[in-house]
Amino acid sequence: MPGGSLLDKRSCRVMNDRELKQVDIYTDGGCISNPGGNGGYGVVLLYNEKRKELSGGYANTTNNRMELMAAIKGLEALKEKCRVTIYSDSKYLTEAIEQRWIIKWMRKGWMRTKTEEVKNVDLWKRLWVMIQKHEVRFHWVRGHAGNPENERCDQLAAIAMNLPDLEEDVREETQGSSQIGMDLFS
């Protein structure tokens, strides 16, 4: 983007929480052949009249991993603490945060049930770290329903997943991960 980054230190300078800049982040992720195919994510960041688009893709991934990656990449693009609304058509993503499933998972050592591990723990952990740096709300939007920013994210994800020679999506091991985030609730 000409003239510097979307959100530099001047645009998100913080005196107190009431002065945080409001940033809207639209996200989408997809996968050609789910699971295990090429996948991509698309992100649109909006702050006042400024706009930034991000996208990327991976081989051997899943739709849900790309939905998570889109939110992570959007938050990672912010240079300072901001008030953020993330718009996603993924209920997997929005409900896990807004209904506080992620907190239950952390408290249970990243287990959904006594016998079932949470999937994509590496990305949930990464997302949780980014959420702690900002004031973040997630808002579900219906996909393919005419929302221009959601449609643009879908286009960006589709372009990215069709690029040649995509990097392999490497999943981190989850063993020993039960304590991540628990210091936030002690």
NUFI-949471 format. One record per residue: y, x, z of N, C-alpha, C, O in turn; residue number from 0; residue in three letters. Coordinates in nm, 2 decimals. Example, Ala and Ser with C-alpha at 12.3 -4.5 7.8 and 13.67 -1.06 7.14 Angstrom:
<rs>
     n.v     n.u     n.w    ca.v    ca.u    ca.w     c.v     c.u     c.w     o.v     o.u     o.w  num  residuo
   -0.57    1.32    0.78   -0.45    1.23    0.78   -0.33    1.32    0.78   -0.33    1.42    0.85    0      ALA
   -0.22    1.28    0.71   -0.11    1.37    0.71    0.00    1.29    0.79    0.11    1.34    0.80    1      SER
</rs>
This chain:
<rs>
     n.v     n.u     n.w    ca.v    ca.u    ca.w     c.v     c.u     c.w     o.v     o.u     o.w  num  residuo
   -0.12    0.09    0.00    0.00    0.00    0.00    0.12    0.09    0.00    0.13    0.18    0.09    0      MET
    0.22    0.07   -0.09    0.34    0.15   -0.10    0.42    0.15    0.03    0.43    0.04    0.09    1      PRO
    0.48    0.26    0.06    0.57    0.26    0.18    0.49    0.27    0.31    0.55    0.25    0.42    2      GLY
    0.37    0.31    0.32    0.30    0.33    0.44    0.19    0.22    0.47    0.17    0.13    0.39    3      GLY
    0.14    0.23    0.59    0.03    0.13    0.62    0.09    0.00    0.66    0.21   -0.02    0.69    4      SER
    0.01   -0.10    0.66    0.04   -0.24    0.69    0.10   -0.24    0.83    0.20   -0.31    0.85    5      LEU
    0.04   -0.18    0.93    0.07   -0.20    1.07    0.10   -0.06    1.13    0.00    0.00    1.18    6      LEU
    0.22   -0.01    1.11    0.24    0.12    1.17    0.30    0.10    1.31    0.31   -0.01    1.36    7      ASP
    0.34    0.21    1.38    0.39    0.20    1.52    0.51    0.11    1.53    0.52    0.05    1.63    8      LYS
    0.60    0.11    1.43    0.72    0.03    1.44    0.68   -0.12    1.44    0.74   -0.20    1.51    9      ARG
    0.58   -0.16    1.37    0.55   -0.30    1.35    0.47   -0.36    1.47    0.47   -0.48    1.49   10      SER
    0.41   -0.28    1.55    0.33   -0.33    1.66    0.37   -0.26    1.79    0.29   -0.26    1.89   11      CYS
    0.49   -0.21    1.80    0.54   -0.15    1.93    0.54   -0.26    2.04    0.58   -0.37    2.01   12      ARG
    0.49   -0.22    2.15    0.47   -0.32    2.26    0.55   -0.29    2.38    0.54   -0.18    2.43   13      VAL
    0.64   -0.38    2.42    0.71   -0.37    2.55    0.63   -0.45    2.66    0.61   -0.40    2.77   14      MET
    0.59   -0.57    2.62    0.50   -0.64    2.71    0.42   -0.74    2.62    0.45   -0.75    2.50   15      ASN
    0.32   -0.81    2.68    0.23   -0.89    2.60    0.30   -1.00    2.52    0.25   -1.04    2.42   16      ASP
    0.42   -1.05    2.57    0.49   -1.15    2.50    0.55   -1.10    2.37    0.58   -1.18    2.28   17      ARG
    0.56   -0.97    2.36    0.62   -0.91    2.24    0.52   -0.86    2.14    0.55   -0.80    2.04   18      GLU
    0.39   -0.89    2.17    0.29   -0.84    2.07    0.31   -0.91    1.94    0.35   -1.03    1.93   19      LEU
    0.29   -0.84    1.83    0.30   -0.89    1.70    0.18   -0.97    1.66    0.06   -0.93    1.70   20      LYS
    0.19   -1.08    1.60    0.08   -1.17    1.56    0.03   -1.13    1.42    0.11   -1.13    1.32   21      GLN
   -0.09   -1.09    1.42   -0.16   -1.05    1.29   -0.27   -1.15    1.27   -0.35   -1.18    1.35   22      VAL
   -0.28   -1.20    1.14   -0.39   -1.28    1.10   -0.48   -1.20    1.02   -0.44   -1.13    0.92   23      ASP
   -0.61   -1.21    1.05   -0.71   -1.13    0.97   -0.82   -1.23    0.92   -0.88   -1.30    1.00   24      ILE
   -0.83   -1.24    0.79   -0.93   -1.32    0.73   -1.05   -1.23    0.69   -1.02   -1.12    0.64   25      TYR
   -1.17   -1.27    0.71   -1.28   -1.19    0.68   -1.39   -1.27    0.61   -1.40   -1.39    0.63   26      THR
   -1.48   -1.19    0.54   -1.60   -1.25    0.48   -1.70   -1.14    0.45   -1.66   -1.03    0.43   27      ASP
   -1.82   -1.17    0.46   -1.93   -1.08    0.43   -2.04   -1.15    0.35   -2.05   -1.27    0.37   28      GLY
   -2.11   -1.08    0.28   -2.22   -1.14    0.20   -2.32   -1.04    0.16   -2.30   -0.91    0.18   29      GLY
   -2.43   -1.08    0.11   -2.54   -1.00    0.07   -2.61   -1.06   -0.05   -2.63   -1.18   -0.06   30      CYS
   -2.64   -0.98   -0.15   -2.70   -1.03   -0.27   -2.84   -1.08   -0.25   -2.87   -1.20   -0.29   31      ILE
   -2.92   -1.01   -0.18   -3.05   -1.06   -0.15   -3.07   -1.04    0.00   -3.10   -0.93    0.05   32      SER
   -3.06   -1.15    0.07   -3.06   -1.14    0.22   -3.20   -1.18    0.28   -3.25   -1.28    0.24   33      ASN
   -3.26   -1.09    0.36   -3.21   -0.96    0.40   -3.25   -0.85    0.31   -3.34   -0.87    0.23   34      PRO
   -3.19   -0.74    0.32   -3.24   -0.62    0.26   -3.17   -0.58    0.13   -3.21   -0.48    0.07   35      GLY
   -3.08   -0.66    0.08   -3.02   -0.63   -0.05   -2.88   -0.56   -0.03   -2.85   -0.52    0.08   36      GLY
   -2.81   -0.54   -0.14   -2.68   -0.49   -0.13   -2.58   -0.59   -0.07   -2.59   -0.71   -0.10   37      ASN
   -2.49   -0.55    0.02   -2.40   -0.64    0.08   -2.26   -0.58    0.08   -2.24   -0.46    0.05   38      GLY
   -2.16   -0.67    0.10   -2.03   -0.63    0.10   -1.94   -0.71    0.19   -1.98   -0.82    0.24   39      GLY
   -1.83   -0.66    0.23   -1.73   -0.73    0.32   -1.60   -0.72    0.25   -1.56   -0.63    0.18   40      TYR
   -1.52   -0.82    0.29   -1.38   -0.83    0.24   -1.29   -0.87    0.36   -1.33   -0.95    0.44   41      GLY
   -1.17   -0.81    0.36   -1.08   -0.84    0.47   -0.94   -0.85    0.41   -0.90   -0.77    0.33   42      VAL
   -0.86   -0.95    0.46   -0.72   -0.96    0.43   -0.64   -0.96    0.56   -0.67   -1.05    0.65   43      VAL
   -0.55   -0.87    0.58   -0.47   -0.86    0.70   -0.33   -0.91    0.66   -0.28   -0.87    0.56   44      LEU
   -0.27   -1.00    0.75   -0.14   -1.05    0.72   -0.05   -1.03    0.85   -0.09   -1.07    0.96   45      LEU
    0.07   -0.97    0.83    0.17   -0.96    0.93    0.30   -0.99    0.87    0.35   -0.91    0.78   46      TYR
    0.37   -1.09    0.90    0.49   -1.14    0.84    0.47   -1.14    0.69    0.39   -1.21    0.64   47      ASN
    0.55   -1.06    0.62    0.54   -1.06    0.47    0.44   -0.95    0.42    0.42   -0.93    0.30   48      GLU
    0.39   -0.87    0.51    0.30   -0.76    0.48    0.16   -0.81    0.46    0.11   -0.90    0.53   49      LYS
    0.09   -0.74    0.37   -0.05   -0.78    0.34   -0.13   -0.65    0.31   -0.08   -0.56    0.25   50      ARG
   -0.25   -0.65    0.36   -0.34   -0.54    0.33   -0.48   -0.59    0.30   -0.52   -0.68    0.38   51      LYS
   -0.55   -0.54    0.20   -0.68   -0.58    0.17   -0.78   -0.47    0.18   -0.74   -0.35    0.15   52      GLU
   -0.89   -0.49    0.24   -1.00   -0.39    0.26   -1.13   -0.45    0.21   -1.15   -0.57    0.21   53      LEU
   -1.21   -0.36    0.17   -1.35   -0.40    0.13   -1.44   -0.28    0.13   -1.40   -0.16    0.13   54      SER
   -1.57   -0.31    0.14   -1.67   -0.20    0.13   -1.80   -0.26    0.12   -1.82   -0.38    0.13   55      GLY
   -1.90   -0.18    0.10   -2.04   -0.23    0.08   -2.14   -0.13    0.12   -2.12   -0.02    0.14   56      GLY
   -2.26   -0.19    0.15   -2.38   -0.11    0.19   -2.50   -0.16    0.12   -2.51   -0.27    0.08   57      TYR
   -2.60   -0.07    0.11   -2.73   -0.10    0.06   -2.82   -0.14    0.17   -2.80   -0.09    0.28   58      ALA
   -2.92   -0.22    0.15   -3.02   -0.25    0.25   -2.96   -0.31    0.38   -2.98   -0.25    0.48   59      ASN
   -2.89   -0.42    0.36   -2.82   -0.48    0.47   -2.85   -0.63    0.48   -2.94   -0.68    0.41   60      THR
   -2.77   -0.70    0.56   -2.78   -0.84    0.57   -2.64   -0.91    0.57   -2.54   -0.84    0.59   61      THR
   -2.65   -1.04    0.54   -2.52   -1.11    0.54   -2.45   -1.10    0.67   -2.33   -1.08    0.68   62      ASN
   -2.53   -1.12    0.79   -2.46   -1.12    0.92   -2.40   -0.98    0.95   -2.30   -0.98    1.01   63      ASN
   -2.47   -0.88    0.91   -2.41   -0.74    0.93   -2.28   -0.73    0.86   -2.19   -0.66    0.91   64      ARG
   -2.27   -0.78    0.74   -2.15   -0.77    0.66   -2.04   -0.86    0.72   -1.92   -0.82    0.72   65      MET
   -2.07   -0.97    0.78   -1.97   -1.06    0.85   -1.92   -0.98    0.97   -1.79   -0.98    0.99   66      GLU
   -2.00   -0.92    1.04   -1.96   -0.84    1.16   -1.87   -0.72    1.11   -1.77   -0.69    1.17   67      LEU
   -1.92   -0.65    1.01   -1.84   -0.53    0.96   -1.70   -0.57    0.91   -1.61   -0.49    0.93   68      MET
   -1.69   -0.69    0.85   -1.55   -0.73    0.81   -1.46   -0.74    0.93   -1.35   -0.69    0.92   69      ALA
   -1.50   -0.80    1.03   -1.42   -0.82    1.15   -1.39   -0.68    1.22   -1.27   -0.66    1.25   70      ALA
   -1.49   -0.60    1.22   -1.47   -0.46    1.28   -1.36   -0.39    1.20   -1.27   -0.33    1.25   71      ILE
   -1.38   -0.38    1.07   -1.29   -0.31    0.98   -1.15   -0.36    0.99   -1.05   -0.29    0.98   72      LYS
   -1.13   -0.50    1.00   -1.00   -0.55    1.01   -0.93   -0.51    1.14   -0.82   -0.47    1.14   73      GLY
   -1.00   -0.51    1.25   -0.95   -0.47    1.38   -0.92   -0.32    1.38   -0.82   -0.27    1.44   74      LEU
   -1.01   -0.24    1.32   -0.99   -0.09    1.31   -0.87   -0.06    1.23   -0.81    0.05    1.25   75      GLU
   -0.82   -0.14    1.15   -0.70   -0.11    1.06   -0.57   -0.12    1.14   -0.47   -0.07    1.10   76      ALA
   -0.58   -0.18    1.26   -0.45   -0.20    1.34   -0.42   -0.07    1.41   -0.51    0.00    1.46   77      LEU
   -0.29   -0.03    1.41   -0.25    0.09    1.47   -0.21    0.08    1.62   -0.22    0.18    1.69   78      LYS
   -0.17   -0.04    1.66   -0.13   -0.06    1.80   -0.19   -0.19    1.84   -0.24   -0.27    1.76   79      GLU
   -0.18   -0.22    1.97   -0.22   -0.34    2.03   -0.14   -0.46    1.97   -0.02   -0.46    1.96   80      LYS
   -0.22   -0.56    1.92   -0.16   -0.68    1.86   -0.22   -0.80    1.91   -0.34   -0.80    1.96   81      CYS
   -0.16   -0.91    1.89   -0.22   -1.05    1.91   -0.28   -1.08    1.77   -0.21   -1.09    1.67   82      ARG
   -0.41   -1.11    1.77   -0.48   -1.12    1.65   -0.56   -1.25    1.64   -0.62   -1.29    1.74   83      VAL
   -0.55   -1.32    1.53   -0.64   -1.43    1.50   -0.73   -1.39    1.38   -0.68   -1.36    1.28   84      THR
   -0.86   -1.39    1.41   -0.96   -1.36    1.30   -1.01   -1.49    1.25   -1.07   -1.57    1.32   85      ILE
   -1.00   -1.51    1.12   -1.05   -1.63    1.05   -1.18   -1.59    0.98   -1.17   -1.50    0.89   86      TYR
   -1.29   -1.66    1.00   -1.41   -1.63    0.94   -1.49   -1.76    0.91   -1.48   -1.85    0.98   87      SER
   -1.57   -1.75    0.80   -1.65   -1.87    0.77   -1.79   -1.85    0.83   -1.89   -1.92    0.80   88      ASP
   -1.81   -1.75    0.92   -1.94   -1.72    0.98   -1.94   -1.78    1.13   -1.87   -1.73    1.22   89      SER
   -2.02   -1.88    1.15   -2.03   -1.93    1.28   -2.11   -1.83    1.37   -2.08   -1.83    1.49   90      LYS
   -2.19   -1.76    1.31   -2.26   -1.65    1.38   -2.16   -1.56    1.45   -2.18   -1.53    1.57   91      TYR
   -2.06   -1.52    1.38   -1.95   -1.44    1.44   -1.86   -1.51    1.53   -1.84   -1.47    1.65   92      LEU
   -1.80   -1.62    1.49   -1.70   -1.69    1.57   -1.76   -1.75    1.69   -1.69   -1.74    1.80   93      THR
   -1.87   -1.81    1.69   -1.93   -1.87    1.81   -1.98   -1.77    1.91   -1.97   -1.79    2.03   94      GLU
   -2.03   -1.66    1.86   -2.07   -1.55    1.95   -1.96   -1.50    2.04   -1.98   -1.47    2.16   95      ALA
   -1.84   -1.50    1.99   -1.72   -1.46    2.07   -1.66   -1.58    2.14   -1.64   -1.58    2.26   96      ILE
   -1.62   -1.68    2.07   -1.55   -1.80    2.13   -1.64   -1.87    2.24   -1.58   -1.93    2.33   97      GLU
   -1.77   -1.88    2.22   -1.85   -1.94    2.31   -1.91   -1.84    2.41   -2.00   -1.88    2.50   98      GLN
   -1.86   -1.72    2.41   -1.90   -1.61    2.50   -2.04   -1.57    2.51   -2.10   -1.53    2.61   99      ARG
   -2.11   -1.60    2.39   -2.25   -1.55    2.39   -2.26   -1.40    2.41   -2.35   -1.35    2.47  100      TRP
   -2.17   -1.33    2.35   -2.17   -1.18    2.36   -2.17   -1.14    2.50   -2.23   -1.04    2.54  101      ILE
   -2.10   -1.20    2.59   -2.09   -1.17    2.73   -2.23   -1.19    2.80   -2.28   -1.11    2.87  102      ILE
   -2.29   -1.30    2.76   -2.43   -1.33    2.82   -2.52   -1.22    2.77   -2.61   -1.18    2.84  103      LYS
   -2.51   -1.19    2.64   -2.60   -1.09    2.58   -2.59   -0.95    2.66   -2.69   -0.89    2.69  104      TRP
   -2.46   -0.91    2.68   -2.44   -0.79    2.75   -2.50   -0.79    2.89   -2.57   -0.70    2.94  105      MET
   -2.48   -0.90    2.96   -2.53   -0.91    3.10   -2.68   -0.91    3.10   -2.74   -0.87    3.20  106      ARG
   -2.74   -0.96    2.99   -2.89   -0.96    2.99   -2.95   -0.84    2.92   -3.06   -0.84    2.88  107      LYS
   -2.87   -0.73    2.91   -2.92   -0.61    2.84   -2.94   -0.63    2.69   -3.03   -0.57    2.64  108      GLY
   -2.85   -0.71    2.63   -2.86   -0.73    2.49   -2.99   -0.81    2.45   -3.05   -0.78    2.34  109      TRP
   -3.02   -0.90    2.53   -3.14   -0.99    2.50   -3.09   -1.13    2.49   -3.00   -1.18    2.57  110      MET
   -3.14   -1.20    2.39   -3.11   -1.34    2.37   -3.19   -1.43    2.47   -3.14   -1.52    2.53  111      ARG
   -3.32   -1.39    2.47   -3.41   -1.46    2.57   -3.49   -1.34    2.64   -3.46   -1.23    2.61  112      THR
   -3.58   -1.38    2.72   -3.66   -1.27    2.79   -3.74   -1.19    2.69   -3.77   -1.07    2.73  113      LYS
   -3.77   -1.24    2.58   -3.85   -1.16    2.48   -3.78   -1.13    2.35   -3.84   -1.06    2.27  114      THR
   -3.67   -1.18    2.33   -3.60   -1.17    2.20   -3.47   -1.09    2.21   -3.38   -1.13    2.28  115      GLU
   -3.47   -0.97    2.14   -3.35   -0.89    2.14   -3.24   -0.95    2.05   -3.27   -1.02    1.96  116      GLU
   -3.12   -0.92    2.09   -3.00   -0.96    2.00   -3.01   -0.87    1.88   -3.03   -0.75    1.88  117      VAL
   -2.99   -0.93    1.76   -2.99   -0.85    1.64   -2.85   -0.79    1.62   -2.75   -0.85    1.66  118      LYS
   -2.84   -0.68    1.55   -2.72   -0.62    1.51   -2.64   -0.57    1.63   -2.52   -0.56    1.63  119      ASN
   -2.71   -0.52    1.74   -2.65   -0.48    1.86   -2.55   -0.37    1.83   -2.44   -0.36    1.89  120      VAL
   -2.58   -0.27    1.74   -2.49   -0.16    1.71   -2.35   -0.22    1.67   -2.25   -0.16    1.71  121      ASP
   -2.35   -0.32    1.59   -2.22   -0.37    1.54   -2.15   -0.46    1.64   -2.03   -0.46    1.65  122      LEU
   -2.23   -0.54    1.72   -2.17   -0.62    1.83   -2.10   -0.53    1.93   -1.99   -0.56    1.97  123      TRP
   -2.16   -0.41    1.96   -2.10   -0.32    2.05   -1.97   -0.26    1.99   -1.86   -0.26    2.06  124      LYS
   -1.97   -0.23    1.87   -1.85   -0.17    1.80   -1.74   -0.28    1.80   -1.63   -0.25    1.82  125      ARG
   -1.78   -0.40    1.77   -1.68   -0.51    1.76   -1.62   -0.53    1.90   -1.50   -0.55    1.92  126      LEU
   -1.71   -0.53    2.01   -1.66   -0.56    2.14   -1.56   -0.45    2.18   -1.46   -0.49    2.25  127      TRP
   -1.58   -0.33    2.15   -1.48   -0.22    2.18   -1.35   -0.25    2.11   -1.24   -0.23    2.18  128      VAL
   -1.35   -0.29    1.99   -1.23   -0.32    1.92   -1.16   -0.44    1.98   -1.03   -0.45    1.98  129      MET
   -1.23   -0.54    2.02   -1.17   -0.66    2.07   -1.09   -0.63    2.20   -0.99   -0.69    2.23  130      ILE
   -1.15   -0.53    2.28   -1.08   -0.50    2.41   -0.95   -0.43    2.39   -0.87   -0.42    2.48  131      GLN
   -0.92   -0.38    2.27   -0.79   -0.31    2.24   -0.68   -0.41    2.20   -0.56   -0.37    2.19  132      LYS
   -0.71   -0.54    2.18   -0.61   -0.63    2.13   -0.63   -0.76    2.20   -0.73   -0.78    2.28  133      HIS
   -0.54   -0.86    2.18   -0.57   -1.00    2.22   -0.62   -1.07    2.10   -0.55   -1.09    2.00  134      GLU
   -0.75   -1.10    2.10   -0.81   -1.15    1.98   -0.87   -1.29    2.01   -0.93   -1.32    2.11  135      VAL
   -0.85   -1.38    1.91   -0.91   -1.51    1.90   -0.98   -1.52    1.77   -0.94   -1.47    1.67  136      ARG
   -1.10   -1.59    1.77   -1.17   -1.61    1.64   -1.16   -1.76    1.61   -1.17   -1.85    1.70  137      PHE
   -1.14   -1.79    1.48   -1.13   -1.92    1.43   -1.22   -1.94    1.31   -1.21   -1.87    1.21  138      HIS
   -1.31   -2.04    1.32   -1.40   -2.07    1.21   -1.33   -2.15    1.10   -1.25   -2.24    1.13  139      TRP
   -1.35   -2.11    0.98   -1.29   -2.18    0.86   -1.41   -2.21    0.77   -1.51   -2.13    0.76  140      VAL
   -1.41   -2.33    0.71   -1.52   -2.36    0.61   -1.51   -2.27    0.49   -1.40   -2.26    0.43  141      ARG
   -1.62   -2.21    0.45   -1.62   -2.13    0.34   -1.62   -2.21    0.21   -1.67   -2.32    0.20  142      GLY
   -1.56   -2.15    0.11   -1.56   -2.21   -0.03   -1.50   -2.35   -0.03   -1.55   -2.44   -0.10  143      HIS
   -1.40   -2.36    0.05   -1.33   -2.49    0.07   -1.18   -2.48    0.03   -1.10   -2.57    0.07  144      ALA
   -1.15   -2.38   -0.05   -1.01   -2.38   -0.10   -0.91   -2.30   -0.02   -0.79   -2.30   -0.05  145      GLY
   -0.95   -2.24    0.09   -0.86   -2.15    0.17   -0.84   -2.02    0.09   -0.93   -1.95    0.07  146      ASN
   -0.72   -2.00    0.04   -0.70   -1.89   -0.05   -0.73   -1.75    0.01   -0.79   -1.67   -0.06  147      PRO
   -0.71   -1.73    0.14   -0.74   -1.60    0.19   -0.89   -1.58    0.21   -0.94   -1.47    0.19  148      GLU
   -0.96   -1.69    0.25   -1.10   -1.68    0.27   -1.17   -1.66    0.13   -1.26   -1.58    0.12  149      ASN
   -1.11   -1.73    0.03   -1.16   -1.71   -0.11   -1.14   -1.57   -0.16   -1.23   -1.51   -0.22  150      GLU
   -1.03   -1.51   -0.12   -1.00   -1.37   -0.16   -1.10   -1.27   -0.09   -1.14   -1.18   -0.16  151      ARG
   -1.12   -1.30    0.03   -1.22   -1.21    0.11   -1.36   -1.22    0.04   -1.43   -1.12    0.03  152      CYS
   -1.40   -1.34    0.00   -1.52   -1.36   -0.07   -1.53   -1.28   -0.20   -1.63   -1.22   -0.23  153      ASP
   -1.42   -1.28   -0.27   -1.41   -1.20   -0.40   -1.42   -1.05   -0.37   -1.49   -0.98   -0.44  154      GLN
   -1.35   -1.01   -0.27   -1.35   -0.86   -0.23   -1.50   -0.82   -0.19   -1.54   -0.72   -0.23  155      LEU
   -1.56   -0.91   -0.11   -1.70   -0.88   -0.07   -1.79   -0.87   -0.19   -1.88   -0.79   -0.20  156      ALA
   -1.78   -0.97   -0.28   -1.86   -0.98   -0.40   -1.84   -0.85   -0.49   -1.94   -0.80   -0.55  157      ALA
   -1.72   -0.81   -0.51   -1.69   -0.69   -0.59   -1.76   -0.57   -0.52   -1.83   -0.49   -0.58  158      ILE
   -1.74   -0.56   -0.39   -1.80   -0.44   -0.31   -1.95   -0.43   -0.32   -2.01   -0.33   -0.33  159      ALA
   -2.02   -0.55   -0.30   -2.16   -0.55   -0.30   -2.22   -0.51   -0.44   -2.34   -0.48   -0.44  160      MET
   -2.14   -0.52   -0.54   -2.19   -0.49   -0.67   -2.15   -0.35   -0.72   -2.18   -0.32   -0.84  161      ASN
   -2.09   -0.27   -0.64   -2.06   -0.13   -0.67   -2.19   -0.05   -0.68   -2.28   -0.08   -0.61  162      LEU
   -2.19    0.05   -0.77   -2.31    0.14   -0.78   -2.31    0.23   -0.66   -2.21    0.27   -0.60  163      PRO
   -2.43    0.28   -0.63   -2.46    0.39   -0.54   -2.40    0.36   -0.40   -2.33    0.44   -0.34  164      ASP
   -2.43    0.24   -0.35   -2.38    0.20   -0.21   -2.45    0.29   -0.11   -2.57    0.31   -0.12  165      LEU
   -2.38    0.32    0.00   -2.44    0.39    0.11   -2.54    0.30    0.18   -2.51    0.18    0.19  166      GLU
   -2.64    0.36    0.23   -2.74    0.29    0.31   -2.68    0.24    0.44   -2.61    0.31    0.51  167      GLU
   -2.71    0.11    0.48   -2.66    0.06    0.61   -2.76    0.11    0.72   -2.88    0.07    0.72  168      ASP
   -2.71    0.20    0.80   -2.79    0.26    0.90   -2.77    0.19    1.03   -2.66    0.18    1.08  169      VAL
   -2.88    0.14    1.09   -2.87    0.07    1.22   -2.90    0.17    1.33   -2.99    0.24    1.32  170      ARG
   -2.81    0.16    1.43   -2.83    0.25    1.55   -2.94    0.19    1.64   -2.96    0.07    1.64  171      GLU
   -3.01    0.28    1.71   -3.11    0.24    1.80   -3.04    0.16    1.92   -2.93    0.19    1.96  172      GLU
   -3.11    0.06    1.97   -3.06   -0.02    2.08   -3.11    0.01    2.21   -3.07   -0.04    2.31  173      THR
   -3.22    0.10    2.22   -3.28    0.13    2.35   -3.17    0.20    2.44   -3.09    0.28    2.39  174      GLN
   -3.17    0.16    2.56   -3.07    0.22    2.66   -2.93    0.17    2.64   -2.84    0.22    2.70  175      GLY
   -2.92    0.06    2.57   -2.78    0.00    2.54   -2.74   -0.10    2.64   -2.63   -0.16    2.63  176      SER
   -2.82   -0.14    2.74   -2.79   -0.25    2.82   -2.66   -0.24    2.90   -2.60   -0.34    2.94  177      SER
   -2.61   -0.12    2.93   -2.50   -0.10    3.01   -2.36   -0.10    2.94   -2.26   -0.11    3.00  178      GLN
   -2.37   -0.10    2.81   -2.24   -0.10    2.73   -2.17   -0.23    2.76   -2.22   -0.34    2.76  179      ILE
   -2.04   -0.21    2.80   -1.96   -0.33    2.83   -1.97   -0.38    2.97   -1.88   -0.46    3.01  180      GLY
   -2.07   -0.35    3.04   -2.09   -0.41    3.17   -1.98   -0.37    3.27   -1.95   -0.44    3.36  181      MET
   -1.92   -0.25    3.25   -1.81   -0.21    3.34   -1.69   -0.30    3.33   -1.61   -0.31    3.42  182      ASP
   -1.68   -0.38    3.23   -1.57   -0.47    3.21   -1.59   -0.60    3.30   -1.50   -0.67    3.32  183      LEU
   -1.71   -0.62    3.35   -1.74   -0.74    3.43   -1.77   -0.71    3.57   -1.80   -0.81    3.65  184      PHE
   -1.77   -0.59    3.61   -1.81   -0.55    3.75   -1.71   -0.61    3.85   -1.73   -0.59    3.97  185      SER
</rs>
